[in-house]
């Protein structure tokens, strides 16, 4: 009997050991944001604006709208009825905490840290004893904060629209960020308690429904990576596996990407934000489970998006109706939706695809989106926002939820708070490692401490990017060491605006890249989009890279009817537009000839130094030269017309 018990115990230990080791991870590792200190003249000021202006501004808005009070009412500390305006109002507080946490890494602020603790304390009050946390449901499950949604009266019964799991997902994402940034468990413990409730509630023999709005999947996986609790990972996969399965629930439809099982989906459809959050979760599963069906599906979905449904700015989701992807090649300009949140979700998804494959094409999408479609969502002052991001404005069409310019806030404030959570995390996108390779994926001034293989290395990057292509990288290994430095050369620098066939440049790039190592000119060895430098590195090694920039003309695939006979301008990674304030009366009549000349000037827009373009346009009336500004800066100086795509005259 003792031997039998010993055998059972031994088998249990072996089974547990196997269970703990059966899951994989991404082969390429992002360098921890805590190890990258940003010094960049472009991005660091924007992160400081987020911390100093946008975060307190957003907390104040949430307070005035009753977001914090809702947690106190739910916890019985205060009396009251359902507050707020949307079922997902709780998530906005979580997103602000996430962004504030990341901002503390590069810009320490004891006052903000203490304030976060106070808000987290309020959130804890609103959590029920079993871990449930969605305040409006706790306060009164029969009364929704939104007049368009009639609640089902009990937990998760109306999940297709209730956003209970969406709230949990943002809670998990924020708690993981707060723990990573501060080392504190106060928010993490709230998230774990809620995640344990989800594990107890959902699964075979229990409730089997996917979330109405995706993000709980990636949130659970982040908790798994911190806690190593495999039940979180397994539940994330179940949420994905149930989608499109009529045997588990009544399908929500294509708007929620719940029309087919995820492994059978080949076209990006429905609500664009939901979609890219879903695809990010699918990529996590493809990596961790090494699941070929998931990998095949994500590849097909990415190819469809990049080749048929993405704007030149990196924006996605062309339709206002349903905030959705349109048909293939349906890319209108004036009525483009391009939700800011969708651009952010696209970066999250493409970053995961890079970590899975090490391919530079995903960073070409990330960079294009960062500098254009995503950054356009927030004003230069940090307190006004775009929800949609069209590529044309007539100064009258109220595309921005009732306005034709930036707004200070929205009833649904998901975009401002998503910008808050994302922008301070950008330093975590700069570097990655894989075995004996060190990837430099973005040009951004910083100082980093990292490990390549088993070798400790300090890296310092100095650049004026995106306004020029001069980059200096100092490599200082702790000891002399051999490894490969892989510096991504942006697609725009090698005559390819985006991967695939949707956009192309007119003419060839005439510039020549130059590489120096320790002052000596070196030949460039390119491999799949990366400049590879394999050598024995010593302290004091210096790389000087010059990536020439020229004004480039972009045209669209002929199947995109909205851009037929039109052309757009780029300089480096920046997409340009014309705005009425600089070109009064000239926008409508402006035609770009293939032999028109353009030159670059420096300009101050609301205390931001940017490169603008001026042109000698054939046949344009008046003596003033037309001005083109970076797309992300438009609508910062009042209401007016704007165009990215202009008429083209072939010479």
C-alpha positions as CSV (number, residue, x, y, z in Angstrom):
1,X,0.0,0.0,0.0
2,X,2.8,2.4,0.9
3,X,4.5,1.6,-2.4
4,X,1.2,2.3,-4.2
5,X,0.8,5.7,-2.5
6,X,4.5,6.5,-3.2
7,X,3.8,5.7,-6.9
8,X,0.8,7.9,-7.0
9,X,2.7,10.8,-5.4
10,X,5.6,10.3,-7.8
11,X,3.2,10.3,-10.8
12,X,1.5,13.5,-9.4
13,X,4.9,15.2,-9.1
14,X,5.9,14.2,-12.6
15,X,2.6,15.4,-14.0
16,X,2.9,18.7,-12.2
17,X,6.4,19.2,-13.5
18,X,5.3,18.5,-17.0
19,X,2.4,20.8,-16.6
20,X,4.7,23.6,-15.5
21,X,7.0,23.2,-18.4
22,X,4.7,22.3,-21.3
23,X,4.1,25.9,-22.3
24,X,6.5,27.9,-24.4
25,X,7.2,31.6,-24.8
26,X,8.0,34.0,-27.6
27,X,11.4,33.1,-29.0
28,X,12.4,36.8,-29.3
29,X,12.4,38.7,-26.0
30,X,11.5,42.4,-25.7
31,X,13.9,44.2,-23.5
32,X,12.2,45.2,-20.3
33,X,11.0,48.8,-20.3
34,X,12.7,49.2,-16.9
35,X,16.0,48.7,-18.6
36,X,15.5,51.5,-21.2
37,X,15.9,55.1,-20.1
38,X,14.5,57.4,-22.7
39,X,16.4,60.6,-23.5
40,X,14.7,61.2,-26.9
41,X,13.9,64.7,-28.0
42,X,10.8,63.6,-29.9
43,X,9.2,60.9,-27.6
44,X,10.3,61.9,-24.1
45,X,8.5,65.3,-24.2
46,X,5.4,63.5,-25.3
47,X,5.6,61.1,-22.4
48,X,6.1,64.0,-20.0
49,X,3.0,65.7,-21.4
50,X,1.1,62.5,-20.7
51,X,2.3,62.4,-17.1
52,X,2.1,66.1,-16.4
53,X,-1.0,67.1,-18.3
54,X,-3.1,64.2,-19.7
55,X,-3.0,61.9,-16.6
56,X,-4.2,64.5,-14.1
57,X,-6.6,65.8,-16.7
58,X,-8.1,62.4,-17.2
59,X,-8.3,61.6,-13.5
60,X,-10.2,64.8,-13.0
61,X,-12.6,64.0,-15.8
62,X,-13.2,60.5,-14.3
63,X,-13.8,62.0,-10.8
64,X,-16.3,64.5,-12.1
65,X,-18.1,61.9,-14.1
66,X,-18.5,59.6,-11.0
67,X,-16.1,56.9,-12.1
68,X,-14.3,56.8,-8.7
69,X,-17.6,57.4,-6.8
70,X,-19.0,54.3,-8.5
71,X,-16.5,52.1,-6.7
72,X,-17.5,53.6,-3.3
73,X,-21.2,53.1,-4.0
74,X,-20.6,49.5,-5.1
75,X,-18.7,48.9,-1.9
76,X,-21.4,50.4,0.3
77,X,-19.2,53.3,1.5
78,X,-21.5,55.8,-0.2
79,X,-25.2,55.7,-1.1
80,X,-26.2,56.3,-4.7
81,X,-27.4,54.9,-8.0
82,X,-25.5,53.8,-11.1
83,X,-23.1,56.5,-12.2
84,X,-21.2,57.0,-15.5
85,X,-22.4,56.7,-19.1
86,X,-21.0,53.5,-20.4
87,X,-20.8,49.8,-19.2
88,X,-17.0,50.0,-19.6
89,X,-16.5,53.2,-17.5
90,X,-14.5,51.3,-14.9
91,X,-11.9,50.4,-17.5
92,X,-10.9,54.0,-18.1
93,X,-9.6,54.3,-14.5
94,X,-7.6,51.1,-15.1
95,X,-6.0,52.4,-18.3
96,X,-5.0,55.7,-16.6
97,X,-3.3,53.7,-13.9
98,X,-1.5,51.6,-16.5
99,X,-0.1,54.6,-18.3
100,X,0.7,56.4,-15.1
101,X,2.7,53.3,-13.9
102,X,4.7,53.1,-17.1
103,X,5.4,56.8,-17.0
104,X,6.9,56.5,-13.6
105,X,9.7,54.3,-15.0
106,X,11.2,57.1,-17.2
107,X,9.9,60.0,-15.1
108,X,9.7,59.2,-11.4
109,X,7.0,61.2,-9.5
110,X,6.4,60.3,-5.8
111,X,3.2,62.4,-5.7
112,X,1.7,60.5,-8.7
113,X,2.8,57.1,-7.1
114,X,1.0,58.0,-3.9
115,X,-2.1,59.1,-5.8
116,X,-2.2,55.8,-7.6
117,X,-2.2,54.0,-4.3
118,X,-5.2,56.1,-3.2
119,X,-7.2,55.3,-6.4
120,X,-6.3,51.6,-6.1
121,X,-7.6,51.7,-2.6
122,X,-10.9,53.1,-3.9
123,X,-11.1,50.4,-6.6
124,X,-10.6,47.7,-3.9
125,X,-13.7,49.0,-2.1
126,X,-15.8,48.3,-5.1
127,X,-14.7,44.7,-5.5
128,X,-17.1,42.1,-4.2
129,X,-16.0,39.4,-1.8
130,X,-15.8,36.7,-4.4
131,X,-13.6,38.9,-6.6
132,X,-16.3,40.2,-9.0
133,X,-15.7,43.8,-10.1
134,X,-17.9,45.8,-12.5
135,X,-19.4,48.6,-10.5
136,X,-22.7,49.2,-12.4
137,X,-23.6,45.5,-12.1
138,X,-22.8,45.5,-8.4
139,X,-24.8,48.7,-7.7
140,X,-27.9,47.6,-9.7
141,X,-27.8,44.8,-12.3
142,X,-31.1,45.9,-13.8
143,X,-29.9,49.5,-14.6
144,X,-27.3,50.2,-17.2
145,X,-25.3,53.5,-17.3
146,X,-26.0,53.6,-21.1
147,X,-29.5,54.2,-22.5
148,X,-28.7,52.0,-25.5
149,X,-28.1,48.8,-23.4
150,X,-30.8,46.9,-21.5
151,X,-29.0,44.8,-18.9
152,X,-29.8,41.1,-18.5
153,X,-30.0,41.5,-14.7
154,X,-27.3,39.0,-13.7
155,X,-23.6,38.6,-14.2
156,X,-22.3,37.8,-17.7
157,X,-25.8,37.0,-19.0
158,X,-25.5,39.9,-21.5
159,X,-21.8,39.6,-22.1
160,X,-22.1,40.4,-25.8
161,X,-22.6,44.1,-24.8
162,X,-22.1,44.3,-21.0
163,X,-18.3,44.6,-21.2
164,X,-17.8,42.8,-17.8
165,X,-15.0,40.7,-19.2
166,X,-13.6,43.7,-21.1
167,X,-13.4,45.6,-17.7
168,X,-11.6,42.6,-16.3
169,X,-9.2,42.5,-19.2
170,X,-8.1,46.1,-18.7
171,X,-7.9,45.5,-14.9
172,X,-5.4,42.7,-15.6
173,X,-3.4,44.7,-18.1
174,X,-3.1,47.6,-15.7
175,X,-2.3,45.6,-12.7
176,X,0.5,43.8,-14.5
177,X,1.9,47.2,-15.6
178,X,1.6,48.6,-12.1
179,X,3.4,45.6,-10.6
180,X,6.2,45.7,-13.1
181,X,6.7,49.4,-12.7
182,X,6.4,49.7,-8.9
183,X,6.9,46.2,-7.5
184,X,3.7,46.7,-5.4
185,X,1.1,44.0,-5.2
186,X,-1.9,46.1,-4.1
187,X,-3.4,46.3,-7.5
188,X,-2.1,42.9,-8.6
189,X,-3.9,41.2,-5.8
190,X,-7.2,42.8,-6.8
191,X,-6.7,41.5,-10.4
192,X,-5.7,38.0,-9.2
193,X,-8.9,37.8,-7.0
194,X,-11.0,38.7,-10.1
195,X,-9.1,36.3,-12.4
196,X,-9.6,33.4,-9.9
197,X,-13.3,34.1,-10.0
198,X,-13.3,33.9,-13.8
199,X,-11.4,30.6,-13.6
200,X,-14.1,29.3,-11.2
201,X,-16.9,30.5,-13.4
202,X,-15.9,29.7,-17.0
203,X,-14.8,26.4,-18.4
204,X,-16.0,23.0,-19.5
205,X,-19.1,22.0,-17.5
206,X,-19.5,25.7,-16.5
207,X,-20.2,28.9,-18.4
208,X,-18.8,28.7,-21.9
209,X,-19.1,32.1,-23.6
210,X,-16.4,34.4,-25.1
211,X,-16.1,38.0,-24.2
212,X,-18.2,40.5,-26.2
213,X,-15.2,42.9,-26.5
214,X,-11.8,41.2,-26.5
215,X,-8.9,42.0,-24.2
216,X,-9.4,39.7,-21.3
217,X,-7.5,37.1,-23.2
218,X,-4.2,39.1,-23.3
219,X,-4.8,40.4,-19.8
220,X,-5.1,36.8,-18.4
221,X,-1.9,35.9,-20.3
222,X,-0.1,38.8,-18.7
223,X,-1.2,37.6,-15.3
224,X,0.0,34.1,-16.2
225,X,3.4,35.4,-17.1
226,X,3.7,37.1,-13.7
227,X,2.1,34.5,-11.5
228,X,2.8,31.3,-13.5
229,X,-0.8,30.2,-12.8
230,X,-1.5,28.1,-15.8
231,X,-5.2,28.3,-15.3
232,X,-5.1,31.9,-16.5
233,X,-3.4,30.9,-19.7
234,X,-5.8,28.0,-20.2
235,X,-8.9,30.2,-19.7
236,X,-7.5,32.7,-22.2
237,X,-7.3,30.0,-24.8
238,X,-10.8,28.7,-24.0
239,X,-12.2,32.2,-24.6
240,X,-10.6,32.1,-28.0
241,X,-11.6,28.5,-28.7
242,X,-15.3,29.2,-27.9
243,X,-15.5,32.1,-30.4
244,X,-17.5,31.1,-33.4
245,X,-18.6,27.8,-31.8
246,X,-22.5,27.6,-31.7
247,X,-22.3,24.6,-29.5
248,X,-21.2,26.8,-26.6
249,X,-23.2,29.9,-27.0
250,X,-25.5,31.9,-29.3
251,X,-23.1,33.6,-31.7
252,X,-22.6,37.4,-31.4
253,X,-21.9,37.8,-35.1
254,X,-19.1,39.2,-37.3
255,X,-19.0,42.6,-35.5
256,X,-17.6,40.7,-32.5
257,X,-15.5,38.4,-34.7
258,X,-17.8,35.6,-33.5
259,X,-19.0,34.4,-36.9
260,X,-16.4,31.6,-37.4
261,X,-14.0,29.8,-35.2
262,X,-10.9,32.0,-34.9
263,X,-8.6,29.4,-36.6
264,X,-10.9,29.6,-39.7
265,X,-11.0,33.4,-40.0
266,X,-9.1,34.8,-43.0
267,X,-10.5,38.3,-43.4
268,X,-10.3,41.1,-40.9
269,X,-13.9,42.1,-40.2
270,X,-16.2,43.8,-37.7
271,X,-15.3,46.2,-35.0
272,X,-11.6,47.0,-35.6
273,X,-10.5,47.5,-32.0
274,X,-12.1,44.2,-31.0
275,X,-10.5,42.5,-33.9
276,X,-6.8,43.5,-33.3
277,X,-7.2,42.7,-29.6
278,X,-8.4,39.3,-30.6
279,X,-5.6,38.8,-33.1
280,X,-3.1,39.8,-30.4
281,X,-4.5,37.1,-28.1
282,X,-4.4,34.6,-30.9
283,X,-0.7,35.4,-31.5
284,X,0.0,34.8,-27.8
285,X,-1.6,31.4,-28.1
286,X,0.3,30.6,-31.3
287,X,3.5,31.4,-29.5
288,X,2.9,29.8,-26.1
289,X,1.2,26.7,-27.4
290,X,3.1,26.5,-30.6
291,X,-0.3,26.1,-32.3
292,X,0.1,25.9,-36.1
293,X,-3.7,26.5,-36.7
294,X,-3.6,29.8,-34.7
295,X,-0.3,30.8,-36.4
296,X,-1.8,30.1,-39.8
297,X,-4.9,32.2,-39.0
298,X,-3.0,35.2,-37.7
299,X,-0.8,35.2,-40.8
300,X,-3.8,35.2,-43.1
301,X,-5.5,37.9,-41.2
302,X,-2.4,40.1,-41.2
303,X,-1.9,39.7,-44.9
304,X,-5.5,40.7,-45.5
305,X,-5.3,43.8,-43.3
306,X,-1.9,45.0,-44.6
307,X,-2.7,44.3,-48.3
308,X,-6.3,45.4,-48.5
309,X,-7.6,47.3,-45.4
310,X,-4.9,49.6,-44.0
311,X,-4.5,53.4,-44.5
312,X,-1.1,55.0,-45.4
313,X,-1.0,56.3,-41.8
314,X,-1.3,52.8,-40.4
315,X,-4.9,53.5,-39.4
316,X,-7.5,50.7,-39.7
317,X,-11.2,50.5,-39.6
318,X,-12.8,52.5,-42.5
319,X,-16.4,52.6,-41.4
320,X,-18.1,54.8,-38.8
321,X,-21.0,52.3,-38.7
322,X,-19.9,49.7,-36.2
323,X,-16.4,51.3,-36.0
324,X,-15.6,48.5,-38.4
325,X,-13.4,47.3,-41.2
326,X,-14.9,47.8,-44.6
327,X,-14.7,45.6,-47.6
328,X,-11.3,44.9,-49.3
329,X,-9.9,48.1,-50.7
330,X,-12.6,50.2,-49.1
331,X,-10.5,53.1,-47.8
332,X,-12.4,56.4,-48.1
333,X,-10.7,59.5,-46.8
334,X,-13.3,62.1,-45.7
335,X,-15.4,59.5,-44.0
336,X,-12.5,57.3,-42.8
337,X,-13.0,56.1,-39.2
338,X,-9.5,54.9,-38.1
339,X,-10.2,54.8,-34.4
340,X,-7.2,55.8,-32.3
341,X,-7.7,52.7,-30.2
342,X,-7.5,50.5,-33.3
343,X,-4.1,52.0,-34.2
344,X,-2.9,51.2,-30.7
345,X,-4.3,47.6,-30.9
346,X,-2.5,47.2,-34.3
347,X,0.8,48.1,-32.6
348,X,0.2,45.5,-29.8
349,X,-0.6,42.9,-32.4
350,X,2.4,43.6,-34.7
351,X,4.8,43.7,-31.8
352,X,3.7,40.1,-30.9
353,X,4.1,39.0,-34.4
354,X,7.6,40.3,-34.4
355,X,8.4,38.6,-31.1
356,X,7.2,35.4,-32.7
357,X,9.1,35.6,-36.0
358,X,11.9,38.2,-35.7
359,X,10.7,39.7,-39.0
360,X,11.2,43.4,-39.6
361,X,8.0,43.9,-41.7
362,X,6.0,44.0,-38.5
363,X,8.0,46.9,-37.2
364,X,7.5,48.7,-40.5
365,X,3.8,48.7,-39.6
366,X,4.5,49.7,-36.0
367,X,6.7,52.6,-37.0
368,X,4.3,53.9,-39.6
369,X,1.4,53.7,-37.1
370,X,3.3,55.3,-34.2
371,X,4.3,58.4,-36.0
372,X,1.1,58.9,-38.0
373,X,-2.2,57.2,-37.3
374,X,-1.7,56.7,-33.6
375,X,0.0,60.0,-32.6
376,X,-2.6,62.0,-34.4
377,X,-5.1,60.9,-31.7
378,X,-3.7,63.4,-29.1
379,X,-3.2,67.1,-29.4
380,X,0.3,68.6,-29.0
381,X,-0.9,70.0,-25.7
382,X,-2.1,66.6,-24.4
383,X,-5.7,67.7,-23.5
384,X,-7.6,67.3,-26.8
385,X,-8.3,64.2,-28.7
386,X,-9.4,62.5,-31.9
387,X,-11.6,59.4,-31.7
388,X,-11.6,58.8,-35.4
389,X,-8.7,59.9,-37.6
390,X,-9.8,60.7,-41.2
391,X,-7.4,61.5,-44.0
392,X,-9.4,64.5,-45.2
393,X,-11.6,67.2,-43.6
394,X,-13.8,69.7,-45.3
395,X,-14.0,71.7,-42.0
396,X,-17.8,71.0,-41.7
397,X,-18.3,67.2,-41.5
398,X,-18.5,66.5,-37.7
399,X,-16.6,63.2,-37.9
400,X,-15.2,63.4,-34.3
401,X,-18.3,62.4,-32.4
402,X,-20.1,65.7,-33.0
403,X,-17.1,67.9,-33.9
404,X,-15.0,68.6,-36.9
405,X,-11.9,69.2,-34.8
406,X,-10.3,67.8,-31.7
407,X,-12.5,67.4,-28.5
408,X,-11.5,67.7,-24.9
409,X,-13.3,64.4,-23.9
410,X,-15.9,62.0,-25.1
411,X,-18.9,60.2,-23.5
412,X,-17.0,57.1,-24.4
413,X,-13.5,58.1,-23.4
414,X,-11.7,54.9,-24.4
415,X,-9.4,56.7,-26.9
416,X,-7.9,59.3,-24.5
417,X,-7.3,56.7,-21.8
418,X,-5.9,54.2,-24.3
419,X,-3.4,56.8,-25.4
420,X,-2.5,57.4,-21.8
421,X,-1.8,53.7,-21.2
422,X,0.1,53.2,-24.5
423,X,2.5,56.2,-25.0
424,X,4.5,55.8,-21.8
425,X,5.2,52.1,-22.7
426,X,7.0,53.0,-26.0
427,X,10.5,52.5,-24.6
428,X,9.7,48.8,-24.4
429,X,9.4,48.7,-28.2
430,X,13.0,49.8,-28.9
431,X,15.1,46.7,-28.3
432,X,14.7,42.9,-28.4
433,X,17.1,39.9,-28.1
434,X,17.2,36.4,-29.4
435,X,20.0,34.1,-28.4
436,X,23.1,35.9,-29.6
437,X,21.3,38.6,-31.5
438,X,20.5,42.1,-30.3
439,X,17.7,43.9,-32.3
440,X,17.5,47.7,-32.6
441,X,14.0,48.1,-33.9
442,X,13.4,51.8,-33.5
443,X,15.6,54.9,-33.7
444,X,15.1,56.7,-30.5
445,X,17.6,58.3,-28.1
446,X,18.0,56.3,-25.0
447,X,20.4,54.4,-22.6
448,X,19.8,50.7,-22.1
449,X,21.2,47.9,-20.0
450,X,20.4,44.5,-21.4
451,X,21.6,41.0,-21.8
452,X,22.5,39.3,-25.1
453,X,22.8,35.6,-24.5
454,X,24.7,35.6,-21.2
455,X,26.5,38.8,-21.9
456,X,25.7,42.1,-20.2
457,X,25.7,45.0,-22.5
458,X,25.1,48.7,-22.2
459,X,23.8,50.5,-25.3
460,X,23.4,54.2,-25.9
461,X,21.5,55.6,-28.9
462,X,21.6,59.2,-30.1
463,X,19.5,60.4,-33.0
464,X,17.5,63.3,-34.3
465,X,14.9,60.9,-35.8
466,X,12.3,61.3,-37.2
467,X,13.5,64.6,-38.5
468,X,16.8,63.2,-39.8
469,X,18.3,59.8,-40.3
470,X,21.6,60.2,-38.4
471,X,21.9,57.5,-35.7
472,X,24.8,56.9,-33.3
473,X,24.9,53.7,-31.3
474,X,27.5,53.1,-28.6
475,X,28.0,49.5,-27.6
476,X,29.6,48.8,-24.3
477,X,29.7,45.1,-23.2
478,X,30.8,44.4,-19.7
479,X,33.5,42.1,-21.2
480,X,34.7,41.8,-24.8
481,X,32.0,39.6,-26.4
482,X,30.9,38.3,-29.8
483,X,27.3,38.8,-30.8
484,X,25.2,40.2,-33.8
485,X,23.7,43.6,-33.7
486,X,20.7,43.7,-36.0
487,X,19.6,47.3,-36.8
488,X,16.3,47.5,-38.5
489,X,16.4,49.6,-41.7
490,X,12.9,51.1,-42.2
491,X,11.0,50.0,-45.2
492,X,10.7,53.6,-46.4
493,X,14.5,53.8,-46.7
494,X,14.6,50.8,-49.1
495,X,11.8,52.0,-51.3
496,X,9.0,50.1,-49.7
497,X,6.4,52.2,-47.7
498,X,4.7,49.2,-46.3
499,X,5.0,45.4,-46.7
500,X,2.8,44.1,-49.4
501,X,1.1,45.7,-52.4
502,X,-1.2,48.4,-51.1
503,X,1.1,51.4,-51.4
504,X,4.2,52.1,-53.4
505,X,6.6,55.0,-54.1
506,X,6.9,56.8,-57.4
507,X,10.5,56.5,-58.5
508,X,13.5,55.1,-56.7
509,X,15.2,56.3,-53.5
510,X,18.4,57.9,-54.7
511,X,20.1,58.2,-51.3
512,X,22.9,56.0,-50.1
513,X,23.1,54.7,-46.6
514,X,26.4,54.9,-44.9
515,X,27.8,52.9,-42.0
516,X,30.9,53.6,-39.9
517,X,32.2,51.5,-37.1
518,X,34.8,53.3,-34.9
519,X,35.2,56.0,-37.5
520,X,35.9,53.6,-40.4
521,X,33.5,53.1,-43.4
522,X,32.1,49.6,-43.5
523,X,30.1,47.6,-46.1
524,X,26.4,47.1,-45.3
525,X,25.3,43.5,-44.8
526,X,21.5,43.4,-45.1
527,X,19.3,40.4,-44.2
528,X,15.5,40.5,-44.1
529,X,15.3,44.2,-43.4
530,X,18.1,44.3,-40.8
531,X,21.6,45.7,-41.1
532,X,23.6,42.9,-39.5
533,X,26.9,43.7,-37.7
534,X,28.5,40.5,-36.4
535,X,31.7,41.2,-34.6
536,X,33.7,41.0,-31.4
537,X,32.4,43.9,-29.4
538,X,34.5,45.9,-26.9
539,X,33.9,48.8,-24.6
540,X,33.8,52.1,-26.5
541,X,32.6,50.6,-29.9
542,X,30.7,53.2,-31.8
543,X,28.4,52.8,-34.8
544,X,27.4,55.7,-37.0
545,X,24.6,55.1,-39.4
546,X,23.3,57.6,-41.9
547,X,19.9,56.8,-43.5
548,X,19.1,59.5,-46.1
549,X,15.7,61.1,-46.2
550,X,14.0,62.5,-49.2
551,X,10.5,63.8,-50.0
552,X,8.7,60.8,-51.4
553,X,5.5,60.5,-53.4
554,X,3.2,57.6,-52.5
555,X,0.4,56.1,-54.7
556,X,-2.2,53.5,-53.8
557,X,-3.1,50.2,-55.4
558,X,-5.4,50.8,-58.3
559,X,-8.1,48.8,-56.6
560,X,-8.5,51.6,-54.0
561,X,-11.1,53.8,-55.8
562,X,-10.9,56.5,-53.2
563,X,-7.3,57.3,-54.1
564,X,-7.5,57.0,-57.8
565,X,-5.2,59.5,-59.5
566,X,-4.1,60.9,-56.1
567,X,-0.7,61.2,-54.4
568,X,0.5,61.6,-50.9
569,X,3.8,62.9,-49.6
570,X,6.2,61.5,-47.0
571,X,9.6,62.4,-45.5
572,X,11.2,59.7,-43.6
573,X,8.6,57.9,-41.5
574,X,6.2,60.9,-41.5
575,X,3.1,61.2,-43.6
576,X,2.3,64.8,-44.6
577,X,-0.9,66.7,-45.2
578,X,-2.0,70.1,-46.2
579,X,-4.1,72.2,-43.8
580,X,-6.2,75.2,-44.5
581,X,-4.5,77.5,-42.0
582,X,-1.2,77.2,-44.0
583,X,-2.8,77.1,-47.5
584,X,-5.9,79.3,-47.5
585,X,-7.9,78.8,-50.7
586,X,-5.4,76.5,-52.3
587,X,-6.3,73.0,-51.1
588,X,-9.0,72.3,-53.6
589,X,-7.0,73.4,-56.6
590,X,-3.7,71.9,-55.6
591,X,-2.3,69.3,-58.0
592,X,1.0,67.6,-57.4
593,X,3.1,67.1,-60.6
594,X,5.6,64.3,-60.8
595,X,8.4,66.8,-61.4
596,X,7.4,69.4,-58.8
597,X,10.2,70.2,-56.4
598,X,9.9,70.0,-52.6
599,X,12.2,71.2,-49.8
600,X,12.3,70.8,-46.1
601,X,12.1,73.6,-43.5
602,X,11.9,73.7,-39.7
603,X,8.7,75.1,-38.2
604,X,7.4,75.7,-34.7
605,X,3.8,74.4,-34.2
606,X,2.6,75.2,-30.6
607,X,6.2,75.0,-29.3
608,X,6.9,71.8,-31.2
609,X,9.7,71.9,-33.7
610,X,8.8,69.9,-36.7
611,X,9.9,69.5,-40.3
612,X,7.5,70.9,-42.8
613,X,7.5,70.6,-46.6
614,X,7.2,73.4,-49.1
615,X,6.7,72.9,-52.8
616,X,7.2,74.6,-56.1
617,X,3.9,73.5,-57.6
618,X,3.4,74.0,-61.3
619,X,0.4,76.2,-62.2
620,X,-0.5,77.1,-58.6
621,X,-1.7,80.7,-58.2
622,X,-0.1,83.1,-55.8
623,X,3.4,83.6,-54.7
624,X,3.3,81.7,-51.5
625,X,4.6,78.1,-51.7
626,X,2.1,75.5,-50.4
627,X,2.9,74.1,-47.0
628,X,2.7,70.4,-45.9
629,X,2.7,69.6,-42.2
630,X,3.1,66.2,-40.4
631,X,-0.3,64.5,-40.4
632,X,-0.2,64.0,-36.6
633,X,0.0,67.8,-36.0
634,X,-3.2,68.8,-37.9
635,X,-6.2,70.4,-36.1
636,X,-4.0,71.9,-33.4
637,X,-4.5,75.4,-34.6
638,X,-8.3,75.7,-35.1
639,X,-10.9,74.3,-37.5
640,X,-10.2,74.0,-41.2
641,X,-9.8,71.8,-44.2
642,X,-7.2,69.1,-44.5
643,X,-6.0,66.6,-47.1
644,X,-3.5,63.8,-47.1
645,X,-4.2,62.7,-50.7
646,X,-4.0,65.3,-53.5
647,X,-4.6,65.2,-57.2
648,X,-1.6,63.9,-59.2
649,X,-0.5,65.0,-62.6
650,X,1.7,62.4,-64.4
651,X,4.5,64.1,-66.3
